């Protein structure tokens, strides 16, 4: 569980004009404090968007490790059913570790800021651009993870009344039984819960139908409401629900071309993701004139983000995708 940290801004950091530069500039003469502030600000803005990331195994970006990253998967130990003999030390067991290799990719975007805009705008354009880019970076990386885990092999169509996505009708909404069935499957696979609960990532259109059920318990009614996940809205049985507008929607794929909604229900270590800290997400600022002779009149500055990202499913049986209809239809996301 991640808690969003509060950024305290020292106004003296901005005492130097933002567009100050020198002919010998290397492209970024922001003070160290400003660099740290904007980098932390970008990560804080992107973080809340990473709903699908928060339940994966976190792996740092390897330094000088090439374009591949290794996720580790541990095989459960077999039962120790042989009685011990008095005074005799039994043979020990061994860790059975397998690795899953994934190739990291780079993503990013940037915004150009002109000298006229910097001089005449009322708002701080650097802050405004960083806010937009942070939101974009978070949604981009969240979608990358979402697509990977939604390609999992375990699928439950509503409560099992049908056997394919194309057979789902408007009547096949998400009910408490959908959650109970998915939790039962994860238990039979020995999936490890998060503090006693499995977690579901659910779309607001689907939670709209589910929250009207009398079995639903709102998050503010928890006995310990302080230990909640980013986006958590409530629970049913042994499943806690986290809401995201980025939850997968398969547009027009059900019966009569209705939208089909994916609700991912999972346990620990079902998938792995790279972290956004430690170089996983970078904030990049180029000052006016930083392009040298390519910008001889100091007319262009820019602010952008760059990220290294990969997500990988590690244990298929630790997650299940529940596909249902909803009262609403929104199209693909």
C-alpha positions in Angstrom: 0.0 0.0 0.0 1.4 3.4 -1.0 0.5 6.7 0.6 0.9 9.8 -1.4 3.5 12.0 0.2 3.0 15.8 0.7 5.4 18.0 -1.3 6.5 21.1 0.5 7.6 23.8 -1.8 10.4 26.3 -0.8 9.6 29.4 -2.7 13.2 30.5 -2.7 13.8 27.7 -5.1 12.1 29.8 -7.7 14.0 33.0 -7.0 16.1 32.6 -10.1 14.1 33.3 -13.3 13.0 30.0 -14.9 14.3 31.0 -18.4 17.7 32.0 -17.3 20.5 30.3 -19.3 24.0 30.9 -20.5 25.7 30.3 -23.8 27.6 27.4 -22.2 24.5 25.7 -20.8 24.3 21.9 -21.2 20.5 22.1 -21.6 19.3 22.3 -18.0 20.5 24.9 -15.6 17.8 24.4 -13.0 19.0 24.4 -9.5 19.4 21.0 -7.8 16.5 21.9 -5.5 14.3 22.7 -8.5 15.3 19.5 -10.3 14.4 17.4 -7.2 11.2 19.3 -6.7 9.9 18.8 -10.3 11.1 15.1 -10.4 9.3 14.3 -7.1 6.3 16.3 -8.3 6.1 14.3 -11.6 6.3 11.0 -9.7 3.7 12.1 -7.2 1.3 13.0 -10.0 1.9 9.7 -11.9 1.7 7.5 -8.8 -2.0 7.6 -8.1 -2.7 6.6 -11.7 -0.7 3.4 -11.3 -3.6 1.4 -9.9 -2.7 -1.8 -11.8 1.0 -1.5 -10.6 0.4 -1.4 -6.9 -0.3 -5.2 -6.5 2.6 -6.4 -8.6 6.1 -7.6 -7.5 8.2 -4.4 -7.7 11.6 -4.5 -9.4 14.0 -1.6 -9.7 15.5 -0.7 -13.1 18.8 -2.6 -13.3 21.8 -0.3 -13.6 23.9 -1.1 -16.7 22.0 -4.3 -17.0 21.0 -4.0 -20.7 17.4 -4.1 -21.9 16.3 -7.2 -20.0 15.1 -7.7 -16.5 14.6 -10.9 -14.5 11.5 -11.6 -12.4 11.9 -14.5 -10.0 9.3 -17.1 -9.3 9.5 -19.5 -6.3 7.9 -23.0 -6.5 5.9 -23.9 -3.4 7.5 -26.6 -1.2 5.8 -30.0 -1.0 4.3 -31.2 2.3 6.7 -32.6 4.9 4.8 -35.8 5.7 7.7 -38.0 6.8 7.8 -38.3 10.6 11.1 -37.1 12.2 13.4 -39.8 13.8 14.7 -38.9 17.2 18.2 -37.7 17.0 18.4 -37.8 13.3 18.5 -34.6 11.3 16.4 -34.9 8.1 17.6 -33.9 4.7 16.9 -30.2 4.1 14.9 -28.8 1.2 16.0 -26.5 -1.5 14.6 -23.3 -2.9 13.3 -24.0 -6.4 13.7 -20.6 -8.2 12.8 -20.0 -11.8 13.3 -16.8 -13.7 11.1 -15.0 -16.2 13.0 -12.7 -18.5 11.3 -9.6 -19.9 12.6 -6.8 -22.2 12.1 -3.3 -21.0 10.9 -0.6 -23.3 11.2 3.2 -23.2 8.2 5.6 -23.3 7.9 9.3 -23.1 6.5 12.6 -24.4 7.3 16.3 -24.1 5.7 19.8 -24.4 7.4 22.8 -26.1 7.2 26.1 -24.3 7.9 29.3 -26.3 9.6 32.3 -24.9 6.5 34.4 -25.6 4.4 31.9 -23.6 6.8 32.0 -20.7 6.9 35.8 -20.7 3.1 36.5 -21.0 1.4 33.6 -19.3 -0.2 34.2 -15.9 0.3 30.7 -14.7 3.6 28.9 -14.1 3.9 27.0 -17.3 6.5 24.6 -15.9 4.1 23.5 -13.2 1.1 23.2 -15.6 3.1 21.2 -18.1 4.4 18.9 -15.4 0.9 18.3 -14.1 -0.3 17.3 -17.6 2.7 15.2 -18.3 2.6 13.4 -14.9 -1.1 12.5 -15.5 -0.2 11.2 -19.0 2.8 9.2 -17.7 0.8 7.5 -15.0 -2.1 6.6 -17.4 0.4 5.4 -20.0 2.3 3.1 -17.6 -0.9 1.9 -16.0 -2.3 0.8 -19.4 0.9 -1.1 -20.2 0.5 -3.2 -17.0 -3.3 -3.5 -17.5 -2.9 -5.0 -21.0 -0.3 -7.6 -19.7 -2.4 -8.9 -16.8 -5.6 -8.8 -18.9 -4.0 -11.3 -21.3 -4.0 -13.9 -18.5 -5.3 -17.4 -19.2 -7.8 -17.8 -16.4 -11.2 -16.4 -17.3 -14.5 -16.6 -15.5 -17.6 -15.4 -17.5 -19.9 -13.8 -14.9 -20.9 -16.6 -12.5 -20.3 -19.4 -14.9 -23.6 -19.3 -16.7 -22.0 -19.0 -20.1 -18.6 -20.1 -21.5 -17.6 -17.3 -23.8 -17.4 -13.5 -24.0 -19.8 -13.5 -27.0 -22.5 -15.1 -24.9 -22.6 -12.4 -22.2 -25.8 -10.4 -22.2 -26.9 -7.4 -20.2 -28.2 -9.7 -17.6 -24.7 -11.0 -16.7 -23.7 -8.3 -14.3 -21.1 -8.6 -11.6 -22.7 -10.1 -8.5 -21.3 -11.2 -5.1 -21.2 -14.7 -6.4 -18.7 -13.7 -9.1 -16.4 -12.6 -6.4 -16.9 -15.7 -4.3 -16.3 -18.0 -7.3 -13.1 -16.2 -8.2 -11.9 -16.2 -4.6 -12.7 -20.0 -4.4 -10.5 -20.5 -7.6 -7.6 -18.6 -6.1 -7.8 -20.6 -2.9 -7.7 -23.9 -4.7 -4.5 -22.7 -6.5 -2.9 -21.8 -3.1 -2.7 -18.1 -4.1 -1.5 -15.9 -1.2 -3.9 -13.1 -0.2 -2.9 -9.6 0.7 -3.3 -9.4 4.4 -6.1 -12.0 4.3 -7.9 -10.6 1.2 -7.7 -11.0 -2.5 -7.8 -7.8 -4.5 -10.1 -6.9 -7.4 -9.5 -4.1 -9.9 -13.0 -3.0 -11.0 -14.4 -0.4 -13.4 -16.8 2.3 -12.0 -19.6 1.0 -14.3 -19.3 -2.4 -12.8 -19.0 -1.2 -9.2 -22.1 0.8 -9.8 -24.0 -2.5 -10.1 -22.2 -4.3 -7.3 -22.4 -1.6 -4.6 -26.1 -1.7 -4.6 -26.0 -5.2 -3.3 -26.8 -5.6 0.5 -23.6 -7.7 0.9 -21.4 -4.7 -0.1 -19.3 -3.0 2.7 -18.1 0.5 2.0 -14.5 1.3 2.7 -15.4 3.9 5.3 -17.2 1.2 7.3 -14.0 -0.9 7.7 -12.9 -1.7 11.3 -9.4 -0.4 10.3 -10.0 2.1 7.5 -6.5 3.5 7.7 -5.0 0.5 5.9 -6.6 1.0 2.5 -5.3 0.8 -1.0 -5.1 3.6 -3.6 -8.6 3.6 -5.1 -10.1 1.2 -2.7 -13.9 1.5 -2.4 -15.2 -1.5 -0.4 -15.3 -5.3 -0.1 -17.4 -8.4 -0.3 -16.4 -11.6 1.4 -12.7 -12.1 1.1 -12.3 -9.7 -1.8 -11.4 -6.0 -1.5 -12.3 -3.8 -4.5 -10.1 -1.1 -6.0 -11.8 1.2 -8.6 -10.2 2.5 -11.7 -11.6 4.1 -14.9 -8.6 2.4 -16.6 -10.0 -1.1 -15.8 -10.2 -3.0 -19.1 -13.3 -2.8 -21.3 -13.7 -5.0 -24.4 -15.9 -2.8 -26.5 -18.9 -4.3 -28.4 -17.7 -7.9 -27.9 -20.7 -9.4 -26.0 -24.1 -10.6 -27.2 -26.0 -7.9 -29.2 -22.6 -6.0 -29.3 -22.7 -4.9 -25.7 -19.5 -3.9 -23.9 -17.8 -6.5 -21.8 -16.0 -5.4 -18.6 -12.9 -7.1 -17.1 -12.5 -7.3 -13.3 -9.1 -8.7 -12.4 -9.1 -10.6 -9.0 -5.7 -11.7 -7.8 -3.3 -12.7 -5.0 0.3 -11.9 -4.2 3.1 -12.3 -6.7 0.8 -12.9 -9.7 2.7 -10.4 -11.8 5.8 -8.2 -11.7 6.4 -4.6 -12.7 9.3 -2.2 -12.8 9.4 0.7 -10.4 8.9 4.4 -11.3 11.5 5.5 -8.8 15.2 5.0 -9.1 15.3 6.1 -12.8 12.1 4.3 -13.9 10.5 7.7 -14.5 12.4 10.8 -15.3 11.5 14.5 -15.6 13.4 16.3 -18.3 13.7 20.1 -18.7 15.4 22.0 -21.5 15.8 25.7 -20.9 15.5 28.5 -23.4 18.7 28.5 -25.5 19.8 25.1 -24.4 19.7 23.9 -28.1 22.6 26.2 -28.9 22.8 27.2 -32.6 19.6 25.2 -33.2 17.8 27.9 -31.1 19.9 31.0 -31.7 17.2 33.4 -30.4 16.4 31.5 -27.2 12.8 31.0 -28.4 12.1 27.4 -27.3 12.2 25.5 -24.0 10.7 22.1 -23.3 9.5 19.9 -20.4 9.0 16.1 -20.8 9.1 12.7 -19.2 10.8 9.5 -20.1 10.2 6.1 -18.5 11.5 2.6 -18.7 8.7 0.1 -18.2 7.8 -3.6 -18.4 5.2 -5.8 -16.8 5.1 -9.6 -16.8 2.7 -12.3 -15.6 4.5 -14.5 -13.2 2.0 -17.1 -11.8 -1.1 -17.5 -14.0 -3.0 -19.4 -11.4 -2.8 -16.5 -8.9 -5.1 -14.3 -11.0 -8.5 -14.6 -12.7 -10.2 -12.3 -15.1 -14.0 -12.0 -14.4 -15.8 -10.8 -17.5 -19.3 -9.3 -17.1 -21.8 -6.8 -18.5 -22.8 -3.6 -16.9 -25.8 -1.3 -16.8 -23.7 1.0 -19.0 -21.8 0.9 -22.3 -18.8 3.2 -22.7 -16.7 1.7 -25.5 -13.0 0.7 -25.5 -10.5 2.4 -23.2 
